[in-house]
Amino acid sequence: MSYLKDKKILLTGATGGFGQEFTRQLLQQGSQLILTDMDSDALEKKAAEIKDQCQGSSRSILGVFAYDLSTAEGCENVYKRCKEISPHVDILINNAGILTYGYFHEHPAGAIKKIIDVNVLAPMLLARLFLADMTARRSGHIVFLSSLASVIPTAFETSYTATKCAIRGFGMALHREVLPLGIAVTNIYPTYADTNMLNTKAFGSITIKRVSSFMIYSPKLVVRHAIRGIAKRRLHVFPGLQASLYSQAAKLWPMVYAIPLEKK
């Protein structure tokens, strides 16, 4: 994909299931990556492993560093480090995210605040920082990892759903704002995928039920669809047949939201 070749891309959440696949597949496209996550040791190890798997002179990782995106200071530090590594970033992929599970009234207040900080405020703050450079160049692309939960709200993932609805709306509004300035925005809506998020521990009294295997997509497939959508500069990307069908079903059958779920 010529659009991604030689593009300087900042990827957050680079050690997660999607993050590793984004790293691998973007390197295969000839992109130049800057990777960030919370754990510096894990990040450097994964980056080295993936780079070894993707041999080639045009495939490079420009920088690897760890910061806490749940704080404004952490987001500012990411921006400053990127500026030290490269004069500009062509594409910002806001991949970092966390999940909470359980009855909402049993969620600790601190957990609610943190999921908003990581899933909503961090992408917004990073977008704000990098947009200043992108608007000056009249070129750039910002990607948000939303979720199918923003289209079909998911019970017992209530805080997570709220954050993904927020980032979906933010991406859509931002798209209208910056498109005339030469900047693209892409929202990606994965459904269940085989990442560590599926192993999230529940708060409170609920018992987690394992999602049926036929509903779980591989990170490789999700990221492949996501990258195709990014390369075509699409606003909305539903990775895989299941995500596409569910998104259409939500429009045709809105009463799905009125069906209560009971704990068994």
N, C-alpha and C positions, 0 to 999 in steps of 0.2 A: 504494500500500500504506500504509494509515493507520499501521501499526506503525512504519514508518521515518520518517514525516513529523515534522519538527522534532526528531528524535533527534540528540543530540550524539554524534558517532562519531569515535573515534581510529583512523586507518588507518596501519599501518606499511608500508614498502616501496611508497610511493605512486607512484614513478616507473616501476616495472616494468610489464610487460604486463597483469597482473591488477590492479595498483595503479591504473593509469590508467583501466581499465574500472570498477573499484569507484568511483573518484572520479566519473566521468561518470554512471554509473547511479544512484548514491546521491543525487547532486545533483538528478537528474531525479525522484527520489522525494521531494524536499523535505527531505532530511537536512542537518544542519549539521556540517561536517567539520573535523577537525584532522588535518593531513597531516604525516608525517615520513618521512625517508629519509636516505641517507648524503650525497648531493651536493646542497647547498643551491641552487646555481645551476640545476641541472637540475630540481629540485623546484619552485622558484618559476616557472620557465618553463612547465613542464607544467601546473601548477595554474592559471596565468593563461590558458593556451590553452583548457583544458577549461572553465573558468568562463565564458569568452567564448562558448563553444559552447552553454552551458546558461543562457541568459538567463532571468531571472525573479526577482522580489523575494523569494520564499521559498527561493531556492537560494543557499547561502552557504558560503564557506570561512572558518572562524573564525581559523585560524592555520596557518602553514607554518614548519617548522624542521627542521634536520638534526642528528642525533646518531648515534653509533656504538652500535648495539644489541649488539655483540659483547662489551660490557663492562657490568658491574653499574652503574657510574657513568653510562653512557649511558642505561640504562633508567630510573634514578632521575631523570636530567635531563629525560627525556621526560615523566615523571609530574609533575614540578614545573612544567614549562612549561604542561602541560595545565591544572593547577590555577590558574595565572595567567590563562589564557584563559577558563576556564569553571569554575564551582564543582563541576561534576560531569561525568562522561562516561557516557552511557547504554550505549554499545556499544563494545567494544574489538575491533577486527579485526586479528589477528596474521597479516598477509599477508607480511611480509618473510621471505625465505629464500634460501639459496644451494645450489648443487649441486656435487658432485665426481663425476668419471667416470674409470674405469680399474680395473685390478686393485687390490684393496684393499692387497696387500702392497707396492705401488709408490706408495701415497699418502704424502706427507710428513706427519710427525706434526703439524706446525703446521696443515695443512689439515684434518686430522681434528678437532683441537681447535676450530678456528674454526667448522666446520659445526655442531658440537654447541653452541657458544656462541650462534650466530645462530638456528639452527632449533629448539633445545630450551630452552636456559637463558633466552634473551630472552623468549619467550612466557610461560614460567613466572614469571619475575621481574615482568614487566608485569602478569600476571594477579594475582599476589600484591599488588602495589601498589594496583591499582584495585579489587580485591575488598574492601579495607578500607572504602572509601567505599560500594561497592554493597551490602555486607551491612548497613551502617548505615541505608541507605535502603530496604533489602529490595526492591531493584529493580536490574536490570542484565542485560547479555548479553555473553558473551565468546565470540569466534569464533576458531577455529584452522584455518589452512590446512595440513591434512595432505596426503595424496597416496594415489592408488590403490596406490602402492608399499608402503604400510603394510598393504595387504590381499593384494597379490600382490608379494612381495619381488622386487626387480629386480637381477639380476646386473650387475656393473660400475658400479652406483650404490649400492654396499653401504653406504657411510657415510651417504649421503642416505636410503636405506631405513631404516637404524637410527634416524635422527633422526625420521623421519615415523611409524615405529612407536611411538616414545617419546611423541610429541605426541598421537597417537591415543589411547594408553592413558591419558595424563594427562587429556585432555579427557573421556574416559568416566568416569574416577574422580571428577574434579572435578564433573561433572554430578550424580552421586549425592550429592555433599557439599553443593552449594549450591542445588539445586532447592528444597528445603524453605525456603530463605531468600529465595525469590522471584527467583532469578537463573538465567538460561538459559545453556546452553553448546551450541555448534554446532561439529561437526567437518566439514570439507569435503574431499572426496577427488577432486581433478581427475586426469585421465589426461594424456597428452601434449597440450600446448597450444602455440600459435604465439607463444612468448615468447623472450626472449634466453637462457633456460635451455637451449634446444635448441642454442645455439651455444657451450656450455661446452667449453673445451679439456680434453683428456684428460691425465691423468698417466701417465707411463711409456710402455710399449711398445704399448699397444693403439691401434687405429685406430677412430675413431668412425664408425659407420654411420648414415646419415640415416634417421630413422623414416619409414615409408611415409606419404604424404600423407593417405591415407584414415583414418589413426589419429590425425591431429593435429586438435584442436578449436580453434576461434577463442576468444580470451580473452573476447570479447563473450558468446558462448553460455555459457561456463563461469560467468562472473560473474552472468549473468541467472538461471541455475539456483541459484547460491549465494545470491543475494539473496532469491529465493523461499523457499528453505529457512530462511534467517535470519528472514524475516518470519513464517514459521509456527512458529518456535522449535523446529525439528527438531534432534535430536542428531546424526544422520548425514545428510549430503547428498552424493549421487553425481551430479555434474553431467553430464548427457547420457546417451544410451542406452548408449554404449560402456562408460562407467564402471559403470553399473548392471548390465549384463550380465556384465562381467568380475568384479564383486564376487560375483554369484551363482554364476558358474562356479567361483570359487575354493572355495566351500563344497561344490559338487557333485563337484569333481575336485581334491582336495587333492594328488594325486600330481604335479601340475604342478610342485611345488617340488622334486621329486626328479630332474627332468630336467636333466642338466648342459648348460651352454652352452659351446661351443668357439669359440675364436678362429680365424677362417679367414684 
